[in-house]
Protein backbone atom coordinates (compact mmCIF):
# COMPACT_ATOMS: atom_id res chain seq x y z
CA UNK A 1 0.00 0.00 0.00
CA UNK A 2 1.42 3.33 -1.08
CA UNK A 3 0.57 6.96 -0.39
CA UNK A 4 0.39 9.55 -3.19
CA UNK A 5 0.02 13.33 -2.93
CA UNK A 6 -2.75 14.92 -4.96
CA UNK A 7 -2.85 18.66 -5.70
CA UNK A 8 -6.35 20.10 -5.40
CA UNK A 9 -7.88 23.57 -5.23
CA UNK A 10 -7.08 25.17 -1.88
CA UNK A 11 -10.01 25.57 0.54
CA UNK A 12 -11.87 22.79 -1.30
CA UNK A 13 -10.13 19.79 0.28
CA UNK A 14 -13.23 18.34 2.01
CA UNK A 15 -15.46 18.79 -1.02
CA UNK A 16 -12.87 17.26 -3.34
CA UNK A 17 -12.44 14.31 -0.99
CA UNK A 18 -16.20 13.71 -1.02
CA UNK A 19 -16.33 14.06 -4.80
CA UNK A 20 -13.49 11.58 -5.26
CA UNK A 21 -15.17 9.09 -2.93
CA UNK A 22 -18.52 9.49 -4.72
CA UNK A 23 -16.91 9.06 -8.16
CA UNK A 24 -15.01 5.95 -7.08
CA UNK A 25 -18.17 4.44 -5.64
CA UNK A 26 -20.13 5.31 -8.78
CA UNK A 27 -17.57 3.50 -10.94
CA UNK A 28 -17.35 0.57 -8.51
CA UNK A 29 -13.63 1.02 -7.87
CA UNK A 30 -13.73 2.44 -4.35
CA UNK A 31 -11.74 -0.57 -3.14
CA UNK A 32 -8.70 0.72 -5.08
CA UNK A 33 -8.29 3.61 -2.61
CA UNK A 34 -7.86 2.51 1.00
CA UNK A 35 -7.86 5.99 2.53
CA UNK A 36 -8.16 9.67 1.62
CA UNK A 37 -6.33 11.87 4.11
CA UNK A 38 -7.14 15.56 4.48
CA UNK A 39 -4.20 17.21 6.30
CA UNK A 40 -6.29 19.05 8.90
CA UNK A 41 -6.04 19.65 12.62
CA UNK A 42 -8.28 21.09 15.30
CA UNK A 43 -7.23 24.43 16.71
CA UNK A 44 -8.64 26.53 19.52
CA UNK A 45 -9.29 29.99 18.17
CA UNK A 46 -9.77 32.96 20.44
CA UNK A 47 -12.43 35.38 19.28
CA UNK A 48 -13.49 38.85 20.34
CA UNK A 49 -14.63 39.10 23.94
CA UNK A 50 -12.39 36.18 24.99
CA UNK A 51 -14.70 33.63 23.37
CA UNK A 52 -12.88 30.47 22.37
CA UNK A 53 -13.99 28.32 19.49
CA UNK A 54 -12.63 25.03 18.27
CA UNK A 55 -12.37 24.72 14.50
CA UNK A 56 -10.68 22.53 11.95
CA UNK A 57 -7.76 24.03 10.03
CA UNK A 58 -6.02 22.49 7.04
CA UNK A 59 -2.27 22.60 7.70
CA UNK A 60 -1.27 21.72 4.10
CA UNK A 61 -3.79 23.66 2.00
CA UNK A 62 -4.29 22.41 -1.53
CA UNK A 63 -3.26 18.79 -0.94
CA UNK A 64 -4.94 15.45 -0.34
CA UNK A 65 -3.17 12.16 0.26
CA UNK A 66 -4.45 8.91 -1.21
CA UNK A 67 -3.50 5.46 0.04
CA UNK A 68 -3.84 2.98 -2.80
CA UNK A 69 -4.46 -0.73 -2.28
CA UNK A 70 -1.89 -1.45 -5.00
CA UNK A 71 0.32 0.61 -7.30
CA UNK A 72 -1.14 -1.19 -10.33
CA UNK A 73 -4.36 0.86 -9.92
CA UNK A 74 -2.54 4.19 -10.34
CA UNK A 75 -2.98 4.61 -14.15
CA UNK A 76 -6.71 3.92 -13.90
CA UNK A 77 -7.10 6.34 -10.98
CA UNK A 78 -5.20 9.06 -12.80
CA UNK A 79 -7.74 8.86 -15.64
CA UNK A 80 -10.72 8.88 -13.25
CA UNK A 81 -9.43 11.78 -11.14
CA UNK A 82 -8.84 14.02 -14.17
CA UNK A 83 -12.62 14.30 -14.48
CA UNK A 84 -13.24 15.24 -10.84
CA UNK A 85 -13.79 19.01 -10.39
CA UNK A 86 -11.06 20.90 -8.49
CA UNK A 87 -8.52 18.05 -8.80
CA UNK A 88 -5.42 19.41 -10.48
CA UNK A 89 -2.79 16.66 -10.67
CA UNK A 90 -0.77 14.02 -8.84
CA UNK A 91 2.42 15.44 -7.39
CA UNK A 92 5.38 14.16 -9.43
CA UNK A 93 9.16 14.61 -9.18
CA UNK A 94 9.30 16.31 -12.60
CA UNK A 95 6.78 17.66 -15.08
CA UNK A 96 5.39 14.84 -17.19
CA UNK A 97 6.93 12.13 -15.00
CA UNK A 98 4.73 9.45 -13.42
CA UNK A 99 3.77 9.93 -9.77
CA UNK A 100 6.10 8.39 -7.22
CA UNK A 101 4.77 6.98 -3.94
CA UNK A 102 5.66 8.91 -0.82
CA UNK A 103 8.17 7.37 1.57
CA UNK A 104 7.07 6.40 5.06
CA UNK A 105 9.31 9.16 6.44
CA UNK A 106 7.35 11.74 4.39
CA UNK A 107 3.82 10.55 5.15
CA UNK A 108 4.23 9.48 8.81
CA UNK A 109 4.37 12.99 10.35
CA UNK A 110 1.45 14.17 8.21
CA UNK A 111 -0.63 11.13 9.12
CA UNK A 112 0.13 11.34 12.83
CA UNK A 113 -0.65 15.06 12.98
CA UNK A 114 -3.93 14.66 11.10
CA UNK A 115 -5.02 11.53 12.99
CA UNK A 116 -4.25 13.08 16.37
CA UNK A 117 -6.26 16.14 15.43
CA UNK A 118 -9.28 14.12 14.30
CA UNK A 119 -9.61 12.33 17.63
CA UNK A 120 -12.08 14.14 19.86
CA UNK A 121 -10.56 15.94 22.79
CA UNK A 122 -11.57 13.91 25.80
CA UNK A 123 -12.28 16.10 28.78
CA UNK A 124 -12.88 13.94 31.83
CA UNK A 125 -16.32 14.44 33.29
CA UNK A 126 -15.92 15.68 36.81
CA UNK A 127 -19.43 16.97 37.43
CA UNK A 128 -22.27 15.27 39.30
CA UNK A 129 -25.99 15.98 39.12
CA UNK A 130 -27.00 18.52 41.76
CA UNK A 131 -23.42 19.72 42.27
CA UNK A 132 -22.91 23.42 43.00
CA UNK A 133 -20.84 25.17 40.30
CA UNK A 134 -19.75 28.68 39.29
CA UNK A 135 -19.84 29.93 35.69
CA UNK A 136 -16.42 31.31 34.66
CA UNK A 137 -17.10 32.73 31.18
CA UNK A 138 -19.87 34.20 29.08
CA UNK A 139 -22.85 36.41 29.87
CA UNK A 140 -23.55 34.50 33.11
CA UNK A 141 -19.99 34.70 34.44
CA UNK A 142 -19.75 34.67 38.26
CA UNK A 143 -23.27 33.23 38.58
CA UNK A 144 -23.65 30.14 40.74
CA UNK A 145 -26.03 27.28 40.15
CA UNK A 146 -26.35 23.53 40.26
CA UNK A 147 -25.85 20.90 37.59
CA UNK A 148 -29.22 19.78 36.22
CA UNK A 149 -28.11 17.65 33.25
CA UNK A 150 -24.83 16.36 31.81
CA UNK A 151 -24.20 15.80 28.08
CA UNK A 152 -20.88 13.91 27.88
CA UNK A 153 -21.08 13.34 24.10
CA UNK A 154 -21.21 17.12 23.56
CA UNK A 155 -18.98 17.89 26.57
CA UNK A 156 -21.61 20.29 27.88
CA UNK A 157 -23.68 20.59 31.03
CA UNK A 158 -26.94 22.28 31.90
CA UNK A 159 -26.72 24.53 34.94
CA UNK A 160 -29.79 25.89 36.73
CA UNK A 161 -29.05 29.53 37.61
CA UNK A 162 -31.26 31.76 39.74
CA UNK A 163 -32.06 34.96 37.81
CA UNK A 164 -34.68 37.38 39.19
CA UNK A 165 -35.68 34.77 41.81
CA UNK A 166 -36.42 32.27 39.06
CA UNK A 167 -34.42 29.19 38.07
CA UNK A 168 -33.25 29.33 34.47
CA UNK A 169 -31.48 26.47 32.64
CA UNK A 170 -28.23 27.45 30.92
CA UNK A 171 -26.31 24.99 28.72
CA UNK A 172 -22.54 25.50 28.83
CA UNK A 173 -19.34 23.73 27.77
CA UNK A 174 -17.38 22.04 30.55
CA UNK A 175 -14.61 24.62 30.21
CA UNK A 176 -16.93 27.51 31.19
CA UNK A 177 -17.81 25.98 34.56
CA UNK A 178 -15.85 25.27 37.75
CA UNK A 179 -16.79 23.25 40.82
CA UNK A 180 -17.31 24.98 44.15
Phi, psi and omega in degrees: 000130185235150177257139177231145177268136181237126178275128180228172179292129180299147182074359181245017187302314180295314181298317180296319178300316178294319179296317179298313180299316180296318180293319179295321178292322179298321181274354179075025181238025181297335180289347178289330181252115181284322184205146172240117184254123173264120183284081183231155178220158177270134178231150177264117185253130178267128182253179177303146177073024178061024176279134179251140182222135177268132179217163179265133181233132178281123183268350171230076184298139177090010180227144168234157178236128182249133173257116182267146178294325179205148180293341181292343179276351186303311181301319179295317180294324179299319178294316181296315186288341176297332181272356181274126180302143177072005171269128182263298182190165170282142179286128183234161180291332179212155181300128179086351179278154178290152179298146179245135178297149179284147177283161179298326179294330179280318187274332185303311180294326179293314180297315182294321180293318180288320180292321179294325181285333182280342178287134180296143179288121184263107177263121182296137180281121181238015183252148177239153177299136179083357182288141179280130182224163175239138178276127184266329187227162175094188184292340180257022182301143182073003173279149176246150179195187179238154182286121180261322180214154180234131179242083185296328180293332178259355183056047180226159175226157175255125181247133175268116183246140179271114179234124182053047179058030179222135179282129181235130178281134179230124179265129186222153172289155179308322186292344182268000187233144174230149179286152175252000000 
